Amino acid sequence: MITVPLLDLGPQNRSLESQYEKAFKEVLHSNAFIMGPRLEAFEKSCAEFLGVKHALGVSSGTDALLLALMALGIKQGDEVLLPAFTFFATAGSVVRLGAEPVWVDVDPHTFNIDLADAARKVGPKTKAMMPVHLFGQSCDLQALRTFAEAHRLFLIEDAAQSMGARWQGQSTMSAGHFGATSFFPSKNLGGFGDSGLVTANDDALAEQAKILRVHGMQPKYYHRFVGANFRMDLLQAALLHLKLPHLPTYNCARAGNAKFYHETLLNQPGVALNQPGADAQAKILLPVDFSKQGIWNQFTLRVLHGQRDALKAFLTQRKIGCEVYYPVPLHRQECFKGVGRGSEQAKVAEQLAAEVLSIPIFPELSEAQRQWVATSLQDFAAGRPA
């Protein structure tokens, strides 16, 4: 029996180990650890990669969202449209500012925000929308812009799982007033702790974010605004800058693994694609990259007929890593009880929370490992024992 972890960071990081050691020594001997040219060089490379004017390194993906909201002046009493099915930070950053989340349902096939439901939930207090490009799949960027403009909303793209994913050639993080991403170690461009990035094309908004990133200070020790310490450590910037040129290769390897799963599993009994008109008798629905330019941060199945937990146990018994992203929709989290509005129309989010299961997709999967995953899924779909 082959062991397949959900994620193994070792091979990727070991391949660049000597370069990391050299960069660490350079930072160590420079005695410069906060801000400065090394961070600016990384920011410039990120901006070029994403096709944006400004990129700001920050302390985490969560702080990237919070900084974007603060720079736009989102405050107590304002409402922000966001998907009910995603990671906690999207809503948490809104609530921390005293603003109200509006829980928007998601599309069952893309897992991304349902703009038709969003349109029904726009109200007089709604000031912004924060769609999430979930699991590495870009939302329709043109549709997002059109929606935001029609309703006069600020647009913040949460691309914590999707840096470099594209829609019709345009990168995520380039369509809104701000983009935000995370360099948490499990991301496609994973760092060595917490860090993140904010992007903008508007000069004034970017400048406001820069000021708020350092406690609202400009010039030194003079504060016109209350900001926070959102700075990225220089060591993170140095190490991430080494990995950035390899990101297209990592993404390509993930896409290759996704293609293998599709080619191996489709047309097998009990397996279908997660798209409109899928076989209602299928046990497992495979994710679809509708943009054809996703980056596969996760390969997330829908397991139907109440069998998700059974499949999780089946894979675990076969020593295959898997995880539920996410078991509780945001509006059902205890800390958000009585917070926000729109939860009664977030039924797809609740359905997905009971069905989704992510399987290994990381770039360094061996042929034997991914074949074992595929064989195990075939066996489960066909009703064979673990």
C-alpha positions in Angstrom: 0.0 0.0 0.0 1.4 3.4 -1.0 1.2 6.4 1.3 0.1 9.6 -0.4 0.0 12.8 1.8 -2.4 15.5 1.0 0.6 17.9 0.6 4.3 17.3 0.9 6.4 20.5 0.9 9.7 18.7 1.3 10.7 17.9 -2.3 9.9 21.4 -3.6 11.8 23.2 -0.8 14.8 20.8 -0.9 15.2 21.5 -4.6 16.0 25.2 -3.8 17.7 24.6 -0.5 21.2 26.0 -1.4 19.6 29.1 -2.9 17.5 29.6 0.3 20.6 29.2 2.5 22.5 31.8 0.4 19.5 34.3 0.6 19.2 33.8 4.3 22.9 34.6 4.9 22.5 37.7 2.7 19.6 38.9 4.8 21.3 38.0 8.0 24.5 39.8 7.1 22.7 42.9 5.8 21.2 43.6 9.2 18.2 44.9 7.3 15.1 42.9 8.2 12.1 45.3 7.7 11.1 47.1 4.4 13.7 48.3 1.9 15.0 47.4 -1.6 14.8 43.7 -1.2 11.0 43.8 -0.5 10.6 46.4 -3.3 12.3 44.0 -5.8 9.9 41.2 -4.8 6.9 43.5 -5.1 8.0 44.6 -8.6 8.3 41.0 -9.7 4.9 40.1 -8.4 3.3 43.2 -10.1 4.9 42.1 -13.4 3.8 38.5 -13.0 0.2 39.6 -12.3 0.0 42.5 -14.8 -0.8 45.2 -12.2 0.7 48.6 -11.4 1.2 48.1 -7.7 2.0 45.1 -5.4 2.5 45.4 -1.6 4.0 42.7 0.5 2.1 42.3 3.7 2.1 40.1 6.9 -0.5 37.6 5.9 -3.3 36.9 3.4 -5.8 37.8 6.1 -4.1 41.1 6.7 -4.1 41.7 2.9 -7.9 41.6 3.0 -8.1 43.7 6.1 -5.7 46.3 4.6 -7.7 46.5 1.4 -11.0 47.1 3.3 -9.3 49.8 5.4 -7.9 51.6 2.4 -11.4 51.7 0.9 -12.8 53.2 4.1 -15.1 50.2 4.9 -16.4 50.9 8.4 -19.1 50.0 10.9 -22.5 49.9 9.3 -21.3 49.2 5.8 -22.1 45.9 4.1 -19.9 43.7 2.1 -21.1 40.9 -0.3 -19.1 37.7 0.1 -19.5 34.0 -0.6 -20.9 31.9 2.2 -18.7 29.0 1.2 -15.0 29.8 1.7 -12.3 30.1 4.3 -13.0 32.1 7.5 -10.7 35.1 6.7 -12.9 36.5 4.0 -15.7 37.2 6.5 -13.5 37.7 9.5 -11.7 40.7 8.0 -15.1 42.3 7.3 -16.5 41.8 10.8 -13.2 43.0 12.5 -13.9 46.4 11.0 -17.5 46.4 12.3 -18.9 46.0 8.9 -21.7 43.5 8.1 -21.2 40.5 5.8 -23.9 39.7 3.3 -23.9 35.9 2.8 -24.1 35.2 -0.9 -24.7 31.7 -2.2 -22.2 30.0 -4.5 -22.4 28.1 -7.8 -22.5 24.3 -7.3 -20.2 23.7 -10.3 -17.5 26.4 -9.9 -17.7 26.8 -6.1 -17.5 30.5 -6.7 -19.9 33.4 -5.9 -23.3 33.3 -7.5 -23.8 36.8 -9.0 -27.5 36.3 -9.5 -27.9 35.7 -5.7 -25.6 38.7 -5.1 -27.8 40.9 -7.1 -30.8 39.9 -5.0 -29.0 40.8 -1.8 -27.5 44.3 -2.7 -29.0 46.9 -0.3 -28.6 50.6 0.4 -25.8 49.9 2.9 -23.8 47.6 0.5 -20.5 49.3 -0.2 -18.2 46.5 -1.5 -18.1 42.9 -2.7 -15.3 40.4 -2.0 -15.6 37.4 -4.3 -13.2 34.5 -3.7 -11.4 32.6 -6.6 -11.8 29.4 -4.7 -9.6 26.3 -5.0 -7.5 27.9 -7.8 -10.3 28.6 -10.2 -10.9 32.2 -11.3 -14.3 33.8 -11.3 -15.5 35.5 -14.5 -13.5 38.7 -14.1 -15.5 40.7 -16.6 -18.8 39.7 -14.9 -17.4 40.8 -11.6 -16.4 44.2 -12.9 -19.7 44.7 -14.7 -21.6 43.8 -11.5 -19.5 46.1 -9.3 -19.8 49.0 -11.7 -23.6 48.5 -12.1 -24.1 48.6 -8.3 -21.4 51.1 -7.6 -19.5 48.8 -5.3 -15.8 48.5 -4.5 -14.4 45.2 -5.7 -11.8 43.3 -3.7 -10.6 40.0 -5.2 -9.8 37.4 -2.6 -7.2 35.3 -4.5 -5.7 33.6 -1.5 -5.8 30.3 -3.4 -5.5 31.6 -6.9 -2.5 33.8 -7.5 -1.8 33.5 -11.2 -5.1 31.9 -12.2 -6.6 33.7 -15.3 -9.9 34.4 -17.0 -9.6 34.9 -20.7 -6.0 35.8 -20.3 -6.4 38.3 -17.4 -4.9 37.4 -14.1 -6.8 37.3 -10.9 -5.9 40.2 -8.6 -6.0 42.6 -11.5 -9.7 43.3 -12.1 -10.8 45.0 -8.8 -9.9 48.0 -6.8 -7.7 45.7 -4.8 -6.5 42.1 -5.0 -5.3 40.0 -2.1 -3.5 36.8 -1.8 -1.7 34.6 0.8 1.7 33.0 0.8 0.7 30.5 3.5 3.0 27.4 3.0 0.2 25.3 1.4 -0.4 27.8 -1.4 0.9 27.3 -4.9 3.5 29.9 -4.1 4.0 29.0 -0.5 6.3 30.8 2.0 7.9 29.9 5.2 5.3 31.2 7.6 2.6 33.8 7.2 2.8 36.5 4.5 0.6 37.9 1.8 0.2 40.4 -1.0 -2.1 43.3 -1.9 -2.4 44.6 -5.5 -3.9 47.7 -7.0 -4.0 49.6 -10.3 -5.1 52.9 -8.8 -2.2 55.1 -7.6 -4.1 56.8 -4.9 -5.5 53.6 -3.4 -2.1 52.0 -3.5 -0.6 54.9 -1.7 -3.3 54.8 0.9 -2.6 51.1 1.5 1.1 51.8 1.8 0.5 54.3 4.5 -1.9 52.1 6.4 0.6 49.2 6.2 2.9 51.1 8.5 0.5 52.3 11.2 -0.9 55.1 9.1 2.5 56.9 9.3 3.7 59.5 6.8 6.2 60.9 7.3 8.0 59.0 10.0 6.2 59.4 13.4 3.4 61.5 11.9 0.0 59.8 11.7 -3.0 61.0 9.8 -4.7 57.6 9.9 -4.9 54.7 12.3 -3.3 51.8 10.4 -1.5 48.7 11.7 1.7 46.7 11.3 1.0 44.9 8.1 4.6 44.6 6.9 6.1 41.6 5.3 9.4 40.4 6.8 12.4 40.8 4.4 13.4 37.1 4.9 10.0 36.0 3.6 10.3 38.4 0.6 13.8 37.1 -0.2 12.8 33.4 -0.1 9.5 34.0 -2.0 11.4 35.9 -4.6 13.5 32.8 -5.3 10.4 30.7 -5.7 8.3 33.1 -7.8 10.0 32.2 -11.2 9.1 28.5 -10.5 5.4 29.2 -10.0 4.4 28.5 -13.6 6.2 25.2 -13.4 4.4 24.3 -10.2 1.1 25.3 -11.6 1.7 23.3 -14.8 2.5 20.2 -12.7 -0.7 20.6 -10.8 -2.6 20.9 -14.1 -0.9 17.7 -15.2 -2.1 15.8 -12.1 -5.6 17.2 -12.6 -5.6 16.0 -16.3 -4.4 12.6 -15.1 -7.3 12.3 -12.7 -9.8 13.3 -15.4 -8.5 11.0 -18.0 -8.2 8.0 -15.6 -11.5 8.4 -13.8 -14.0 9.7 -16.3 -16.2 7.1 -17.9 -15.7 4.9 -14.9 -18.8 3.7 -13.1 -20.1 6.2 -10.5 -17.8 9.1 -11.7 -18.8 12.2 -13.6 -17.8 15.8 -14.1 -19.2 18.5 -11.8 -21.1 20.3 -14.5 -24.7 21.0 -15.4 -26.5 17.8 -16.4 -24.2 15.5 -14.6 -25.3 11.9 -14.0 -27.6 12.0 -10.9 -26.6 8.4 -10.1 -22.9 9.3 -9.9 -21.2 8.9 -6.5 -18.2 11.2 -7.3 -18.2 14.5 -9.3 -14.8 15.7 -10.5 -14.0 19.4 -10.5 -14.0 21.3 -13.8 -11.7 24.3 -14.6 -14.3 26.3 -16.5 -11.8 29.1 -17.2 -9.3 26.5 -18.6 -6.6 28.7 -16.9 -6.9 27.7 -13.2 -4.0 26.7 -11.0 -5.5 23.8 -9.0 -4.7 24.8 -5.5 -7.1 22.1 -4.5 -8.7 19.2 -6.5 -12.1 19.2 -4.8 -14.6 16.4 -5.4 -18.3 16.5 -4.7 -19.3 13.2 -3.1 -23.0 12.7 -3.5 -25.8 10.7 -1.7 -24.4 11.3 1.7 -21.2 9.3 1.1 -18.5 12.0 1.6 -17.5 10.9 5.1 -17.5 7.3 3.9 -15.1 8.2 1.1 -12.9 10.1 3.5 -12.6 7.1 5.8 -12.0 4.8 2.8 -9.1 7.0 1.6 -7.7 7.4 5.0 -7.7 3.6 5.5 -5.6 3.4 2.3 -3.2 6.0 3.6 -4.3 8.7 1.2 -4.5 12.2 2.5 -7.7 14.1 2.1 -9.4 17.1 3.7 -12.8 18.8 3.8 -12.6 22.4 2.7 -15.0 23.5 4.3 -17.2 21.5 6.6 -19.2 24.5 7.9 -20.4 27.4 5.7 -19.5 30.8 7.1 -22.9 31.9 8.1 -23.2 28.7 10.3 -20.0 29.5 12.2 -20.7 30.0 15.9 -19.0 33.4 16.0 -21.2 34.7 13.2 -24.5 33.8 14.8 -26.9 36.7 14.3 -24.3 38.5 12.1 -25.0 39.7 8.6 -27.9 38.8 6.4 -28.8 36.5 3.5 -28.0 33.2 5.2 -31.5 31.8 4.5 -30.8 31.8 0.8 -27.3 30.1 1.0 -28.6 26.6 0.4 -25.9 25.6 -2.1 -23.2 26.6 0.3 -24.7 24.3 2.9 -25.0 21.5 0.4 -21.4 21.7 -0.7 -20.2 21.8 2.9 -21.7 18.3 3.3 -20.3 17.0 0.0 -16.8 18.3 -0.7 -13.5 16.4 -0.3 -10.1 17.5 -1.6 -7.5 14.9 -2.7 -3.7 15.3 -3.3 -2.8 17.5 -6.3 0.6 18.9 -5.2 3.2 19.2 -8.0 5.6 16.5 -6.8 3.0 13.7 -6.8 4.7 10.6 -8.3 3.0 8.5 -11.0 2.6 5.7 -8.5 1.0 8.0 -5.9 -1.6 9.6 -8.2 -2.4 6.2 -9.7 -3.1 4.8 -6.2 -5.4 7.8 -5.6 -7.2 7.2 -8.9 -7.5 3.4 -8.3 -8.9 4.0 -4.8 -11.5 6.4 -6.1 -12.5 3.9 -8.8 -12.8 1.2 -6.2 -15.0 3.3 -3.9 -17.2 4.4 -6.8 -17.6 0.7 -7.8 -18.4 -0.4 -4.3 -15.3 -2.4 -3.8 -14.0 -2.8 -0.2 -11.1 -0.8 1.2 
